[in-house]
């Protein structure tokens, strides 16, 4: 293969050189001495510019016999022509995570030199078919693939890919003007750029791009040729076009018109699809049905390219033939779906976390405004929040400990305090409730003391009972309990300010 870097001259390379999976440029089909041979032939008369007008561009070299064989290419017992080891042939193949490819270019069985060039600069692939015979068609195709490789976009943008081919057209014209090649040189151009499940296509001339999808071959480009117009008009069939005397006349090409424009569009591709880019050296010699059969039966892209070139040679090899085959290994759709699924799952998780945080925040905010009475050891405690835990976090905190013993409370109240607490509306209400508990307890203690005093009086030997309240009052209402000799006891108050037990003892008479 001949590999051309945009900044270095063409150089020879061995056959079947693998192209690295990283984007590299490969301009194939031209020998290192291409331009030298062009200048060596300068003494030969150059065809007039009119020889490549939009309607009369003839690419036949000399009077080569291009009569098609009558026997089908795949006729039983038909001998095939091997492609390995042939002079004037180039081949290359490569692979990355998304695509694999193979390519082969052959001079054919009739022409003296190969005017085809092809480009492999992943993910861009192109075939350019030089025209003009001795008018340096090989130089035109070489300039074209150089320019397309330099100008091609990084993604499947068919507009930019079409612009790259239009830039190649101007480069071919400029090359002829500057003496790189000859006046009147030109070429076709068919380029495809594969990016995921999208393939951008740009096209000028009668080189073709096919798509093999689910075992069915579809031609995705339209020839810019005289016979194609006849087919479109219904005057001849596609099979008749292959053998028509004017089949070499193309209506649009690079190198003649500065205002030439390229057809461009994009299509979807999928895992398992096979793309075929070829010069008319294949399509003019082998019918589409046979191209489909060979493409389906070939295991690898390189095998498919080799078998298609062999079929063209076997059919007569009347023209240079170049074939690039690209297989879609991973269109990225499944990966994108998985990524979307993972992204969706992550978004769901994040949403759930946010909702949980909002809920928890709401719960804690709600708890902050709640109050209840509960048990704090042996006494009643005042709590802010809600009795319980959430995710191991307590929803309440003890605000104040009281001196009210739980054991002094009625059994039902004590049980309620021990089992979830007694909700109140505010801290003030909590304090008021505790004070109520304290008053009730004091009242009960007072009643108990009075009862105890009654029991004591009943047990007195005098048989006199102490009056209720522990004081005696005469008819005049005067308090007789103030006599110091009576021995009446005083009332005591506990440290908390509550009234303690009150007992009355009477002295002896």
C-alpha angles and dihedrals in degrees: 000000000000111000120198126195113199089242102039134061122258114280135187121256131182122263121269093023109170116234114225117250091240116085109283134160122241120178105186138186103044124101121228091250095050096118092042091056089050092056091044089059093050091111090067115091113259118228117253120261089248089066088077102041118142092269105030109046108142116190097180112122113222114317097316113169108243097172109147119239116254093217116084114254092238096043113150112268093012112148116235126214113238117228101203116105096010119148115245092026129123130189137177138169139183146160143209134175093283109032142015125204145185131188139186133182124190133183091225128223100287111035122081097218139016116255094177123102129182134196130216113180104143125266088018123072128178142172122203121188114203118220137194100065106229089011088091100263089163090059091050093051091046092052090047096054091045092055095042090052091051097044102037115116124242093236136045096279105146093190091059091043089053089049089054091056091047088052088051089054091057090045091055091049091048091047091055091048092051095048098257095134124338138300111271096030117140145151146197124251132204117173134177128188116194119202116168109304094343126087120191115206131195122178145179126170130002103309106114145219120208131187121209107202123173090344095308122112118219125183106223099183130066119223117242092218141119094245091050088058088051090051091048089051091052093241095120137013126245091253090051090050090060092062099030114129091233096049092116095059111102126189100207130032144146118270106037111065122041089203094054114136131203127230109238137178141136134238137186122258130189142199110294096025118133123210121203122195115183146161120242088262084085103034094045092052104035124047119235091249090060092045088055093049093050093044092051095047098047114094101206135029091248092050089049092050092047094047093048092050089047090052090052092049092046089052090057106286091230093162141029108280127206126176132181118188121191125186121204107228100169122009092186094239095112091045090048090049091051091047090049090048092050090045091050091049090050091049089051091050092048090048091050091049091050091049090048091050090049091049093046090047090051092048093049091045090051092047091052090065095047127093133189143166116241143155120289104184105298096341139065115269131197112228134191114213135017125317106249145045137270119201088344093307119121113237094208143044133206111252102175140004118216133202093237109118115223089217090061092059125089112274095248092051092048090050092052092049091050094048108055099322132249114290118225130180099237146357089262091056089049091054091047091050092050090050089051089052089050093050092049091050092049091049091051091049090050092051089048091052092049090050090050090051091052091051090050093049092051088056093053113118092225090061090228117137122217113243118250112271093030096263134098122219126194126219092269089059094246117145109247093181092083094078106117090213091061092074093221112170123236126240116258129208124210125229093266094060095252123128113262130212113305121206132172125211125187124217122228121280 
